[in-house]
Amino acid sequence: MPKPRSSFTVEDLGLVEYETAWRLQEAYAADIATGRRSPALLLMEHPHVYTFGRRGDAKNLLWGEEQLKQKGISVHWVDRGGDVTYHGPGQLVGYPLIPLTPLRPAGFDVDYVGYIRRLEKMLIAALARFGVAAGRRSGKSGVWIQPDAWSRCPRCRPENREKPAKIAAIGVKVDARGITRHGFALNVNPDMGYWDGIIACGLQDEPVVSLADLLTPFPSMRRVKEAVSHAFGDAFDLSQ
């Protein structure tokens, strides 16, 4: 008989301040590590925020303090991997809090890269539910759309339309207990103008795209959350 899936919970938290979500991850990770709580996927949106990871470079923040204040953007330096990214309303942010130890091959340390590849696979599968063909790029984390699928985007710069565009960013941490934190951000219908304030992930002239740029009508946030939740369970062999 097939081995039964371990369980996980999905919590839809709505709009949450970034610092609140960061503290919540700390509390959940501690409980999961000691078995007091099941693995979880936290889904939410954030007010406008730029976050810098462990490889962050302040030069990749292009707007000054006055412009940040006018736009209502906070800035945080955090303990995930990667450089700078943007979170805001209309973007689905997911924080998986799961123990990686059961996923690693016997005799090996936590498979950090393999975990990121699974997150990419999960997002690709979720997007496929809406008829959106997405994929990976060698040497770059995240999920990307090929030029022929988004080149008619009316707001996108003509000089970028021959390049793949990023639709989802990934930046994670695995703590000393093997519990994952931070996660992914999938662009559903955010205000794309906020990417003008940063060199996202430190990648110069790399276009960014959203589901609203690709689909008319684009799916609701509720439908995207449902697709991601199902794809997450499949990718990590977990059941709700």
C-alpha positions as CSV (number, residue, x, y, z in Angstrom):
1,M,0.0,0.0,0.0
2,P,1.2,3.5,-0.7
3,K,2.6,5.4,2.3
4,P,0.0,8.0,3.6
5,R,0.8,11.6,3.1
6,S,1.8,13.7,6.0
7,S,-0.6,16.6,6.7
8,F,-0.1,20.3,6.4
9,T,-2.3,23.4,7.0
10,V,-2.9,26.3,4.7
11,E,-3.6,29.6,6.4
12,D,-4.9,32.5,4.4
13,L,-4.0,35.6,6.4
14,G,-5.0,38.4,4.0
15,L,-3.0,41.6,4.2
16,V,-0.3,41.4,6.8
17,E,2.5,43.8,7.7
18,Y,5.9,42.4,6.7
19,E,7.4,42.5,10.2
20,T,4.3,40.8,11.7
21,A,4.7,38.0,9.2
22,W,8.4,37.6,10.0
23,R,7.6,37.2,13.7
24,L,4.8,34.8,12.9
25,Q,7.2,32.6,11.0
26,E,9.6,32.5,13.9
27,A,6.8,31.3,16.2
28,Y,5.5,28.7,13.8
29,A,8.9,27.3,13.0
30,A,9.6,26.8,16.7
31,D,6.3,25.0,17.2
32,I,6.8,22.8,14.1
33,A,10.3,21.9,15.2
34,T,9.0,20.5,18.5
35,G,6.0,18.8,17.0
36,R,3.4,21.2,18.6
37,R,2.2,22.3,15.2
38,S,1.8,20.7,11.8
39,P,3.8,21.9,8.8
40,A,2.1,25.0,7.3
41,L,1.8,27.2,4.3
42,L,1.0,30.8,5.1
43,L,-0.5,32.7,2.3
44,M,-0.9,36.5,2.4
45,E,-0.3,39.9,0.8
46,H,1.9,42.6,2.2
47,P,1.7,46.4,2.2
48,H,4.3,47.9,-0.1
49,V,7.8,46.8,1.0
50,Y,11.3,46.2,-0.3
51,T,13.2,43.4,1.4
52,F,16.9,42.7,1.0
53,G,18.3,39.2,1.6
54,R,21.7,38.0,2.8
55,R,23.3,38.9,-0.6
56,G,21.6,42.3,-0.7
57,D,23.4,45.3,-2.2
58,A,22.1,48.8,-1.2
59,K,23.0,50.1,-4.6
60,N,20.0,48.1,-6.0
61,L,17.6,50.4,-4.2
62,L,17.1,53.2,-6.8
63,W,14.6,55.4,-4.9
64,G,15.7,57.8,-2.2
65,E,14.0,58.3,1.2
66,E,11.6,61.0,0.0
67,Q,10.3,58.8,-2.8
68,L,10.0,55.8,-0.6
69,K,8.0,57.9,1.8
70,Q,5.7,59.3,-0.9
71,K,5.1,55.8,-2.2
72,G,4.5,54.4,1.3
73,I,7.3,51.8,1.0
74,S,9.1,50.3,4.0
75,V,12.5,48.6,3.7
76,H,13.8,45.6,5.6
77,W,17.0,43.6,5.6
78,V,16.2,40.0,6.3
79,D,17.8,36.6,6.7
80,R,16.6,34.9,3.5
81,G,18.8,34.2,0.5
82,G,19.0,36.5,-2.5
83,D,19.1,40.3,-3.0
84,V,16.3,42.8,-3.1
85,T,12.7,42.2,-4.1
86,Y,9.3,43.9,-3.8
87,H,6.1,42.8,-2.1
88,G,2.8,44.6,-2.3
89,P,-1.0,44.3,-2.7
90,G,-2.0,42.1,-5.6
91,Q,1.0,39.8,-5.2
92,L,0.6,36.4,-3.5
93,V,3.3,35.8,-0.9
94,G,3.7,32.2,0.4
95,Y,5.7,31.2,3.4
96,P,6.1,27.4,3.6
97,L,7.1,26.2,7.1
98,I,8.0,22.6,6.7
99,P,10.8,20.3,8.1
100,L,13.2,19.5,5.3
101,T,14.9,16.6,7.0
102,P,12.3,14.0,5.7
103,L,12.9,15.2,2.2
104,R,16.7,14.8,2.1
105,P,18.5,11.7,0.8
106,A,19.9,9.5,3.5
107,G,23.3,10.5,4.7
108,F,23.1,14.0,3.2
109,D,22.6,17.5,4.7
110,V,19.4,19.4,4.1
111,D,18.9,19.7,0.3
112,Y,18.6,23.5,0.0
113,V,18.9,23.7,-3.8
114,G,16.5,20.8,-4.2
115,Y,13.9,22.6,-2.0
116,I,14.1,25.7,-4.2
117,R,13.6,23.5,-7.3
118,R,10.5,22.0,-5.7
119,L,9.1,25.4,-5.1
120,E,9.7,26.3,-8.7
121,K,8.0,23.1,-9.8
122,M,5.1,23.8,-7.6
123,L,4.6,27.3,-9.0
124,I,4.9,26.1,-12.6
125,A,2.2,23.5,-11.9
126,A,-0.1,26.1,-10.3
127,L,0.3,28.5,-13.3
128,A,-0.5,25.6,-15.7
129,R,-3.9,25.4,-14.1
130,F,-4.6,28.8,-15.7
131,G,-3.1,27.8,-19.0
132,V,0.1,29.8,-18.4
133,A,3.2,28.0,-19.6
134,A,6.1,28.9,-17.2
135,G,9.5,27.5,-16.6
136,R,13.0,27.8,-15.0
137,R,16.1,29.6,-16.2
138,S,19.5,28.0,-15.8
139,G,21.5,29.8,-13.0
140,K,18.5,31.9,-11.9
141,S,16.0,31.0,-9.3
142,G,12.3,31.8,-9.7
143,V,9.7,31.1,-12.4
144,W,9.8,32.7,-15.8
145,I,7.6,33.3,-18.8
146,Q,9.0,33.0,-22.3
147,P,9.0,36.2,-24.5
148,D,6.4,34.9,-27.0
149,A,3.9,34.6,-24.1
150,W,4.1,38.1,-22.8
151,S,5.6,40.2,-25.6
152,R,2.2,42.0,-26.3
153,C,2.1,43.3,-22.7
154,P,1.1,47.0,-23.2
155,R,3.0,48.4,-20.2
156,C,6.2,46.5,-20.8
157,R,9.3,48.2,-22.3
158,P,9.9,47.4,-26.0
159,E,13.6,46.7,-25.4
160,N,12.8,44.0,-22.9
161,R,10.2,42.1,-25.0
162,E,12.7,39.6,-26.4
163,K,13.7,38.4,-22.9
164,P,12.1,35.9,-20.5
165,A,10.1,37.7,-17.8
166,K,10.0,36.7,-14.1
167,I,6.5,36.1,-12.7
168,A,7.5,34.6,-9.4
169,A,10.5,35.2,-7.1
170,I,11.9,32.8,-4.5
171,G,14.1,33.6,-1.5
172,V,14.3,31.1,1.4
173,K,16.0,30.2,4.6
174,V,16.4,26.8,6.3
175,D,17.0,27.3,10.1
176,A,19.3,25.2,12.3
177,R,16.4,22.8,13.1
178,G,15.8,22.2,9.4
179,I,12.5,24.2,9.2
180,T,12.0,26.3,6.1
181,R,11.1,30.0,6.3
182,H,10.5,32.9,3.8
183,G,9.4,31.5,0.5
184,F,7.9,32.8,-2.8
185,A,6.1,35.8,-4.3
186,L,3.8,35.3,-7.3
187,N,2.6,38.3,-9.3
188,V,-1.1,38.2,-9.8
189,N,-2.1,41.9,-10.2
190,P,0.2,44.1,-8.3
191,D,1.1,47.7,-9.3
192,M,4.2,46.9,-11.5
193,G,5.5,50.4,-11.2
194,Y,7.0,49.6,-7.8
195,W,9.7,47.5,-9.5
196,D,11.1,50.7,-11.0
197,G,12.4,51.5,-7.5
198,I,14.8,48.5,-7.4
199,I,17.1,46.3,-9.5
200,A,15.1,43.2,-8.6
201,C,17.3,40.3,-7.3
202,G,20.3,42.4,-8.5
203,L,19.5,41.5,-12.1
204,Q,19.8,44.5,-14.4
205,D,17.2,45.0,-17.1
206,E,15.4,41.7,-16.4
207,P,11.6,42.2,-17.0
208,V,8.9,41.3,-14.5
209,V,5.4,40.3,-15.5
210,S,2.1,39.4,-13.7
211,L,-0.9,37.2,-14.5
212,A,-2.8,40.4,-15.3
213,D,-0.4,41.0,-18.1
214,L,-0.9,37.5,-19.5
215,L,-4.6,36.8,-19.0
216,T,-7.9,38.7,-19.7
217,P,-9.6,38.3,-17.4
218,F,-7.0,37.3,-14.9
219,P,-7.8,34.9,-12.1
220,S,-8.9,36.2,-8.7
221,M,-6.5,36.0,-5.8
222,R,-8.8,33.4,-4.2
223,R,-8.4,31.1,-7.2
224,V,-4.7,31.6,-7.3
225,K,-4.4,30.7,-3.6
226,E,-6.4,27.5,-4.3
227,A,-4.2,26.5,-7.2
228,V,-1.0,27.1,-5.2
229,S,-2.3,25.2,-2.2
230,H,-3.1,22.1,-4.3
231,A,0.2,22.3,-6.2
232,F,2.1,22.7,-3.0
233,G,0.6,19.5,-1.5
234,D,1.5,17.6,-4.7
235,A,5.1,19.0,-4.9
236,F,5.9,18.1,-1.3
237,D,3.7,15.0,-1.0
238,L,1.5,16.5,1.8
239,S,-2.2,16.6,2.3
240,Q,-4.4,19.3,3.8
